[in-house]
Amino acid sequence: MTRRHVLAAATLLLALAGLDPAAAEFKPTRPIEFVVHGGPGSGNDVFARALIAIIDQEKLSPVRVQVANKPGGGSTSASAYVMSKKGDPHVIACFTNVWITDTLVQEAATNKLQDMSPLVRLVVEPALVVVRADSPIKTMGDFIKAAKDKPGALKMSGGSITSRENIVRQLIMKVTGVRWAFISFPSGGERLAALLGGHVDLMIVDPSEAGEQVRAGKLRVIAQVNERRLPAFPDIPTIKEAGFDIPNVPQMRGVVGAPGMSTETIAFYEDLFLKASKTAGWQKFVNDSQLDGEFVKSAELKPFFAKFEGELREILKAAGAKVVR
């Protein structure tokens, strides 16, 4: 039997076993570095660690997957690190909207998602507008009135200036003419601590970050950043239902790899995350975190990035941000 026949037979056996022959050609040989652009406790850190826990629990990876926090400049520190690892099959990263918005508003942010190796998109994430449970603010209308009565006195905690929470803030300020301060923190834990400690008045937060505090009765949800009400909060209006006619700003979360990954390496990661997304543990995380678990494969991601970049550019312009490219 010739070598060609042997390879053909091996491929057939893999196909019959339900395995992807391309994915079988690559296997990581050292721990996989999963880069996140936020500090511990941030939304993408929580997301990445939950995903890794599922992979470990189900024994889906032949090597360990470990988080590498690279905060700084929104996504710029993390994206620069990933770009510097060209051709390294052991470096992947958790992307969110900020990886796109940074390149639109920062001249120095030149590392685009399209230049990396698209792997998968895993979820679309809503957000909650929250205040402390003892706050006199019970609705978005209450907050806007308080901000109007005390110009510049109210504060909101958040991530980078290109984060979804700040874009939503800018959009609401534009349609209301009311202003309040935005205090940026590197990690989700610090943002929550600032709110719980009374140092800021409001926060727009991912459900996975705030869920425990909401359930414990320490935070009150006053609005939702989503096109429809979440099942867990049927009585809480969306921003539009609360009377603020602004574009919805969806938050995406997924995984990209270092530039120059081979098709076999991309196939391995696509298969890894597809298997993880089908586990009961991941489905529970998605449901508990109020996420839309829409899985998008690698081949569809690059055109999606280009389309979504155009949508975010228009949203940023509507918010009054200076778009540089």
C-alpha positions as CSV (number, residue, x, y, z in Angstrom):
1,M,0.0,0.0,0.0
2,T,1.4,3.4,-1.0
3,R,1.8,6.3,1.5
4,R,-1.0,8.1,-0.4
5,H,-3.3,5.1,0.2
6,V,-2.3,5.0,3.9
7,L,-3.2,8.7,4.4
8,A,-6.5,8.3,2.5
9,A,-7.4,5.3,4.7
10,A,-6.5,7.3,7.9
11,T,-8.6,10.2,6.8
12,L,-11.6,7.9,6.1
13,L,-11.2,6.2,9.6
14,L,-11.1,9.6,11.3
15,A,-14.2,10.7,9.4
16,L,-16.1,7.5,10.3
17,A,-15.1,8.1,14.0
18,G,-16.7,11.6,13.8
19,L,-13.3,13.4,14.1
20,D,-12.1,16.3,12.0
21,P,-9.0,15.0,10.1
22,A,-7.6,18.6,9.8
23,A,-8.0,19.1,13.6
24,A,-6.2,15.8,14.2
25,E,-3.1,17.0,12.4
26,F,-2.4,19.7,15.1
27,K,-2.0,19.1,18.8
28,P,-0.6,21.7,21.2
29,T,2.7,20.8,22.8
30,R,2.7,23.3,25.7
31,P,0.1,25.2,27.8
32,I,-2.2,27.5,25.8
33,E,-2.1,31.1,26.7
34,F,-5.6,32.7,26.7
35,V,-5.1,36.5,26.7
36,V,-7.7,38.8,28.1
37,H,-7.6,42.6,28.0
38,G,-9.1,43.2,31.4
39,G,-7.9,42.6,34.9
40,P,-9.2,39.9,37.3
41,G,-12.9,40.1,37.7
42,S,-13.6,42.0,34.5
43,G,-16.2,40.6,32.1
44,N,-13.8,39.0,29.7
45,D,-11.7,37.6,32.5
46,V,-14.8,36.0,34.0
47,F,-15.9,34.7,30.6
48,A,-12.4,33.3,29.8
49,R,-12.1,31.5,33.1
50,A,-15.6,30.0,32.9
51,L,-14.7,28.7,29.4
52,I,-11.4,27.2,30.6
53,A,-13.2,25.6,33.6
54,I,-15.5,23.8,31.1
55,I,-12.5,22.7,29.0
56,D,-10.7,21.3,32.1
57,Q,-13.8,19.7,33.5
58,E,-14.6,17.9,30.2
59,K,-10.9,17.1,29.5
60,L,-11.3,18.6,26.0
61,S,-7.7,19.9,25.7
62,P,-4.5,17.8,25.8
63,V,-2.7,20.7,27.6
64,R,-3.6,23.3,30.2
65,V,-5.3,26.5,29.1
66,Q,-4.3,29.5,31.3
67,V,-5.5,33.1,31.5
68,A,-2.9,35.8,30.8
69,N,-4.3,39.2,31.9
70,K,-2.9,42.1,29.7
71,P,-4.8,45.2,30.8
72,G,-3.9,48.6,29.5
73,G,-5.2,51.1,26.9
74,G,-8.5,49.3,26.4
75,S,-7.5,46.3,24.3
76,T,-4.2,47.8,23.0
77,S,-1.8,46.1,25.3
78,A,-3.5,42.7,24.8
79,S,-3.8,43.1,21.0
80,A,-0.1,44.2,20.7
81,Y,0.9,41.2,22.7
82,V,-1.1,38.8,20.5
83,M,0.3,40.4,17.3
84,S,3.8,40.0,18.6
85,K,3.2,36.2,18.7
86,K,2.8,35.7,15.0
87,G,2.8,32.1,14.0
88,D,2.6,30.8,17.7
89,P,-0.2,28.2,17.8
90,H,-0.3,28.4,21.6
91,V,-1.5,32.0,22.0
92,I,-5.2,32.9,21.7
93,A,-7.3,35.8,23.0
94,C,-10.8,36.7,24.2
95,F,-12.1,39.5,22.0
96,T,-14.9,41.9,22.7
97,N,-16.2,45.1,20.9
98,V,-13.4,47.1,22.4
99,W,-10.9,45.4,20.1
100,I,-12.7,47.0,17.2
101,T,-13.7,50.4,18.8
102,D,-10.1,51.0,20.0
103,T,-8.8,50.9,16.4
104,L,-11.5,53.4,15.3
105,V,-10.8,56.1,17.9
106,Q,-7.2,55.7,18.8
107,E,-4.5,56.6,16.2
108,A,-2.0,54.3,18.1
109,A,-4.4,51.3,18.1
110,T,-3.4,49.7,14.8
111,N,-3.8,46.0,15.6
112,K,-7.0,44.9,14.0
113,L,-8.9,41.7,14.6
114,Q,-8.9,41.1,10.9
115,D,-5.1,40.9,11.0
116,M,-5.2,38.1,13.6
117,S,-6.5,34.5,13.1
118,P,-10.3,34.5,13.6
119,L,-11.4,31.4,15.5
120,V,-14.9,31.5,16.9
121,R,-17.6,33.9,18.2
122,L,-19.3,32.3,21.2
123,V,-21.9,34.7,22.6
124,V,-23.7,38.0,22.3
125,E,-24.0,39.7,25.7
126,P,-26.6,42.1,27.0
127,A,-25.9,44.5,29.9
128,L,-27.6,45.8,33.0
129,V,-27.8,49.3,34.3
130,V,-27.3,49.0,38.1
131,V,-27.3,51.2,41.2
132,R,-26.8,50.3,44.9
133,A,-29.8,48.7,46.5
134,D,-30.1,51.7,49.0
135,S,-29.9,54.3,46.2
136,P,-32.8,56.7,45.9
137,I,-32.5,56.2,42.1
138,K,-35.1,53.6,41.0
139,T,-35.3,54.2,37.2
140,M,-33.3,55.7,34.4
141,G,-35.6,58.7,34.6
142,D,-34.6,59.2,38.2
143,F,-30.9,59.1,37.3
144,I,-31.3,61.6,34.4
145,K,-33.3,64.0,36.7
146,A,-30.6,63.7,39.4
147,A,-27.9,64.4,36.9
148,K,-29.7,67.3,35.5
149,D,-30.3,68.8,39.0
150,K,-26.6,68.4,39.9
151,P,-24.6,68.9,36.7
152,G,-21.4,66.9,36.8
153,A,-21.9,65.6,40.3
154,L,-23.0,62.1,39.5
155,K,-20.4,59.5,38.6
156,M,-20.4,56.2,36.7
157,S,-17.7,53.5,36.9
158,G,-16.6,51.6,33.8
159,G,-13.8,50.2,31.7
160,S,-12.0,52.0,29.0
161,I,-13.4,55.1,27.2
162,T,-14.1,52.9,24.1
163,S,-16.1,50.3,26.2
164,R,-19.7,49.7,25.5
165,E,-20.7,51.3,28.8
166,N,-19.1,54.6,27.9
167,I,-20.6,54.5,24.3
168,V,-24.1,54.0,25.9
169,R,-23.4,56.8,28.3
170,Q,-22.3,59.1,25.4
171,L,-25.5,58.2,23.4
172,I,-27.8,58.9,26.3
173,M,-26.0,62.2,27.2
174,K,-26.4,63.3,23.5
175,V,-30.2,62.7,23.4
176,T,-30.9,64.2,26.9
177,G,-28.3,67.0,27.1
178,V,-27.4,65.8,30.6
179,R,-23.9,65.0,31.6
180,W,-22.2,62.9,34.3
181,A,-18.7,61.7,35.0
182,F,-17.2,58.5,33.8
183,I,-14.5,56.9,36.1
184,S,-12.4,54.3,34.3
185,F,-11.1,51.3,36.3
186,P,-8.9,48.4,34.9
187,S,-10.9,45.6,36.4
188,G,-14.5,44.6,36.9
189,G,-13.9,44.0,40.6
190,E,-12.7,47.6,41.1
191,R,-15.7,49.0,39.2
192,L,-18.1,47.1,41.4
193,A,-16.2,48.0,44.5
194,A,-16.5,51.7,43.6
195,L,-20.3,51.4,43.2
196,L,-20.8,49.2,46.3
197,G,-18.6,51.6,48.3
198,G,-20.6,54.7,47.3
199,H,-17.8,56.3,45.3
200,V,-19.9,56.2,42.1
201,D,-23.6,56.3,41.5
202,L,-24.2,54.0,38.6
203,M,-22.7,51.2,36.5
204,I,-23.5,49.5,33.2
205,V,-22.3,45.9,33.7
206,D,-22.4,42.5,32.1
207,P,-24.8,40.1,33.9
208,S,-22.0,37.7,34.6
209,E,-20.2,40.4,36.6
210,A,-23.1,41.7,38.6
211,G,-25.4,38.7,38.9
212,E,-24.2,37.6,42.4
213,Q,-24.5,41.1,43.8
214,V,-28.0,41.5,42.3
215,R,-29.1,38.2,43.7
216,A,-27.6,39.1,47.1
217,G,-29.8,42.3,47.2
218,K,-26.8,44.6,47.1
219,L,-27.5,46.1,43.7
220,R,-30.7,47.2,42.0
221,V,-31.2,46.8,38.2
222,I,-32.9,49.9,36.7
223,A,-32.6,49.2,33.0
224,Q,-31.3,46.8,30.4
225,V,-29.0,47.3,27.4
226,N,-30.6,44.9,25.0
227,E,-33.2,44.7,22.3
228,R,-35.6,42.7,24.5
229,R,-36.1,42.1,28.2
230,L,-34.1,39.2,29.7
231,P,-36.1,36.4,31.2
232,A,-34.5,37.0,34.6
233,F,-35.7,40.6,34.7
234,P,-39.1,40.7,33.0
235,D,-40.2,43.8,34.9
236,I,-37.1,45.9,34.1
237,P,-37.4,48.0,30.9
238,T,-34.8,48.2,28.2
239,I,-33.1,51.6,27.6
240,K,-35.5,52.2,24.7
241,E,-38.6,51.2,26.7
242,A,-37.4,53.7,29.4
243,G,-37.7,56.5,26.8
244,F,-34.2,56.9,25.4
245,D,-34.2,56.4,21.7
246,I,-30.6,55.3,21.1
247,P,-29.1,52.5,19.0
248,N,-28.6,49.1,20.6
249,V,-24.9,48.4,21.3
250,P,-24.5,44.6,21.2
251,Q,-21.4,43.1,23.0
252,M,-19.7,40.2,21.3
253,R,-17.4,37.7,22.9
254,G,-15.3,35.2,21.1
255,V,-11.7,34.0,20.4
256,V,-9.0,34.9,18.0
257,G,-5.5,33.5,17.6
258,A,-2.1,34.9,16.9
259,P,-1.5,36.0,13.3
260,G,-0.5,33.4,10.8
261,M,-2.1,30.3,12.4
262,S,-2.3,27.3,10.0
263,T,-5.6,26.0,8.8
264,E,-4.9,22.8,10.9
265,T,-4.4,24.9,14.1
266,I,-7.6,27.0,13.4
267,A,-9.5,23.7,12.9
268,F,-8.2,22.4,16.3
269,Y,-9.4,25.5,18.2
270,E,-12.7,25.7,16.3
271,D,-13.3,22.0,17.2
272,L,-12.3,22.6,20.8
273,F,-14.6,25.5,21.4
274,L,-17.5,23.9,19.5
275,K,-17.3,20.9,21.8
276,A,-17.1,23.2,24.8
277,S,-20.1,25.1,23.7
278,K,-22.2,22.0,23.5
279,T,-21.5,20.8,27.1
280,A,-24.2,21.0,29.8
281,G,-21.8,23.1,31.9
282,W,-21.4,25.8,29.2
283,Q,-25.1,25.9,28.5
284,K,-25.7,26.5,32.2
285,F,-23.1,29.3,32.3
286,V,-24.8,30.9,29.2
287,N,-28.3,30.6,30.8
288,D,-27.2,31.8,34.2
289,S,-25.3,34.8,32.7
290,Q,-28.2,35.7,30.4
291,L,-26.2,35.3,27.2
292,D,-27.2,34.6,23.7
293,G,-25.0,31.6,22.9
294,E,-24.8,32.1,19.1
295,F,-21.8,30.1,17.8
296,V,-20.0,31.6,14.7
297,K,-17.3,29.6,13.0
298,S,-13.9,30.9,11.8
299,A,-14.7,31.2,8.1
300,E,-17.6,33.6,8.9
301,L,-15.7,35.7,11.4
302,K,-13.5,37.8,9.1
303,P,-16.4,39.2,7.0
304,F,-18.4,39.6,10.2
305,F,-15.6,41.7,11.8
306,A,-15.6,44.1,8.7
307,K,-19.4,44.5,8.8
308,F,-19.5,45.0,12.6
309,E,-16.7,47.5,12.4
310,G,-18.8,49.6,10.0
311,E,-21.8,49.4,12.4
312,L,-19.7,50.4,15.4
313,R,-18.2,53.3,13.4
314,E,-21.7,54.8,12.9
315,I,-22.6,54.2,16.5
316,L,-19.5,56.0,17.7
317,K,-20.2,58.9,15.4
318,A,-23.8,59.1,16.7
319,A,-22.3,59.2,20.2
320,G,-20.2,62.2,19.3
321,A,-16.8,60.3,19.4
322,K,-14.0,61.4,17.1
323,V,-13.4,58.5,14.7
324,V,-9.9,58.5,13.3
325,R,-10.2,55.7,10.7
